[in-house]
Amino acid sequence: MGTEPPVLTPRMACARRMLNPEQPLTRNIIAAAIEVHRELGPGLLESAYQVCLCHELKLRGISFCQQLDLPVTYKGIKLDCGYRADLVVERKVVVELKCVEQISPIHEAQLLTYLRLSGIRIGLLLNFNVPVLRDGILRRVL
């Protein structure tokens, strides 16, 4: 006999939204990515998924920037060191796309670096090379 999960009251749901106001946005991004993955399946290049995800975000009325330069600030000077986020959605969520056998620690470190450089708190790492996209999603918060 297991314990029943706690009931989520309206007050608790409101408190969760206040703690994470980006949650509806991340859900919409993930839903768009799932739609792309359902349509295309695994096995394509990362660039193909990026183009299709951008199209799906546009269809949903979600604004984003692609291949956003993320300079490194060193001694007060911004230097272009080649860091580019795949997508920054509504200036609130960094989205990094992958098509790899499995997400490794270096991919997670890359996402965390992009969060630090951009000053954005929420990041999604989406690996499209999985049978079910739900198994290829990693969410990180700084």
MARSEVO-180729 format. One record per residue (C-alpha): residue number from 1; y negated, z negated, x; residue in three letters. Coordinates in steps of 0.25 Angstrom, whole numbers, always signed. Each point is the difference from the previous one (the first is absolute). Example, Ala and Ser with C-alpha at 12.3 -4.5 7.8 and 13.67 -1.06 7.14 Angstrom:
BEGIN
> 1_+18_-31_+49_Ala
> 2_-14_+2_+6_Ser
***
This chain:
BEGIN
> 1_+0_+0_+0_Met
> 2_-13_+5_+6_Gly
> 3_-14_-5_-3_Thr
> 4_-8_+9_-9_Glu
> 5_-12_+7_+6_Pro
> 6_-13_-6_-3_Pro
> 7_-7_+5_-12_Val
> 8_-13_+8_+4_Leu
> 9_-11_-5_-9_Thr
> 10_-13_+8_-3_Pro
> 11_-7_-11_+8_Arg
> 12_+9_+2_+12_Met
> 13_-1_+15_-1_Ala
> 14_-15_-1_+0_Cys
> 15_+1_-9_+13_Ala
> 16_+9_+10_+7_Arg
> 17_-10_+11_-3_Arg
> 18_-12_-8_+5_Met
> 19_+8_-3_+13_Leu
> 20_+4_+15_+2_Asn
> 21_-10_+9_-8_Pro
> 22_+6_+12_+7_Glu
> 23_+14_-2_-6_Gln
> 24_-3_+10_-12_Pro
> 25_-5_+11_+11_Leu
> 26_+13_-2_+9_Thr
> 27_+9_+1_-13_Arg
> 28_-7_+13_-3_Asn
> 29_+1_+5_+14_Ile
> 30_+15_-3_+0_Ile
> 31_+2_+6_-13_Ala
> 32_-6_+13_+5_Ala
> 33_+9_+0_+12_Ala
> 34_+12_-3_-8_Ile
> 35_-4_+12_-9_Glu
> 36_-1_+9_+13_Val
> 37_+13_-5_+5_His
> 38_+7_+3_-13_Arg
> 39_-5_+14_-1_Glu
> 40_+3_+3_+15_Leu
> 41_+11_-9_+5_Gly
> 42_+1_-4_+14_Pro
> 43_+1_+9_+12_Gly
> 44_-14_+7_+1_Leu
> 45_-10_-2_+11_Leu
> 46_-10_-11_-1_Glu
> 47_-11_+10_-2_Ser
> 48_+6_+6_-13_Ala
> 49_+1_-14_-6_Tyr
> 50_-14_-3_+4_Gln
> 51_-6_+13_-7_Val
> 52_+9_-3_-12_Cys
> 53_-4_-15_-1_Leu
> 54_-15_+4_+1_Cys
> 55_+2_+10_-11_His
> 56_+6_-11_-9_Glu
> 57_-11_-10_+3_Leu
> 58_-10_+11_-4_Lys
> 59_+7_+2_-13_Leu
> 60_+0_-15_-2_Arg
> 61_-15_-1_+3_Gly
> 62_+2_-8_+12_Ile
> 63_-10_+2_+12_Ser
> 64_+5_+1_+14_Phe
> 65_-3_+5_+14_Cys
> 66_+10_+7_+9_Gln
> 67_+2_-2_+15_Gln
> 68_-12_-10_+1_Leu
> 69_-4_-2_+15_Asp
> 70_+1_-15_+3_Leu
> 71_-8_-3_+13_Pro
> 72_+3_-11_+9_Val
> 73_-12_-9_+3_Thr
> 74_-1_-5_+14_Tyr
> 75_-11_-8_+5_Lys
> 76_-9_+4_-12_Gly
> 77_+3_+15_+2_Ile
> 78_+9_+8_-10_Lys
> 79_+9_+9_+8_Leu
> 80_+9_+11_-6_Asp
> 81_+14_-3_+5_Cys
> 82_+7_+9_-9_Gly
> 83_+4_-10_-11_Tyr
> 84_+0_+7_-14_Arg
> 85_+5_-6_-13_Ala
> 86_+8_+10_-9_Asp
> 87_-7_-5_-12_Leu
> 88_-11_-10_-4_Val
> 89_+0_-2_-15_Val
> 90_-12_-4_-7_Glu
> 91_-5_-7_+13_Arg
> 92_+10_-11_-3_Lys
> 93_+14_+4_+4_Val
> 94_+5_+7_+13_Val
> 95_+12_+9_-3_Val
> 96_+9_+4_+11_Glu
> 97_+10_+10_-2_Leu
> 98_+13_+2_+7_Lys
> 99_+13_+9_-1_Cys
> 100_+9_-8_+9_Val
> 101_+15_-5_+0_Glu
> 102_-6_-14_-2_Gln
> 103_-13_-8_+2_Ile
> 104_+0_-6_+14_Ser
> 105_-9_-12_+5_Pro
> 106_-9_+11_+7_Ile
> 107_-3_+6_-14_His
> 108_-4_-14_-5_Glu
> 109_-8_-3_+12_Ala
> 110_-8_+14_-2_Gln
> 111_-3_-4_-14_Leu
> 112_-5_-14_+4_Leu
> 113_-9_+7_+11_Thr
> 114_-6_+9_-10_Tyr
> 115_-3_-11_-10_Leu
> 116_-7_-8_+12_Arg
> 117_-8_+12_+4_Leu
> 118_-4_+4_-14_Ser
> 119_-3_-14_-5_Gly
> 120_+8_+3_-12_Ile
> 121_+10_-12_-4_Arg
> 122_+11_+8_-8_Ile
> 123_+9_+10_+6_Gly
> 124_+12_+8_-5_Leu
> 125_+10_+7_+9_Leu
> 126_+8_+10_-8_Leu
> 127_+13_+6_+6_Asn
> 128_+4_+13_-8_Phe
> 129_+13_+2_+8_Asn
> 130_+8_-9_-9_Val
> 131_+8_+3_-13_Pro
> 132_-8_-9_-8_Val
> 133_-15_-2_+4_Leu
> 134_+0_-15_-5_Arg
> 135_+9_-2_+13_Asp
> 136_-10_+6_+9_Gly
> 137_-13_-8_-4_Ile
> 138_-6_-11_+9_Leu
> 139_-13_-7_-5_Arg
> 140_-8_-8_+10_Arg
> 141_-12_-9_-2_Val
> 142_-9_-5_+11_Leu
***
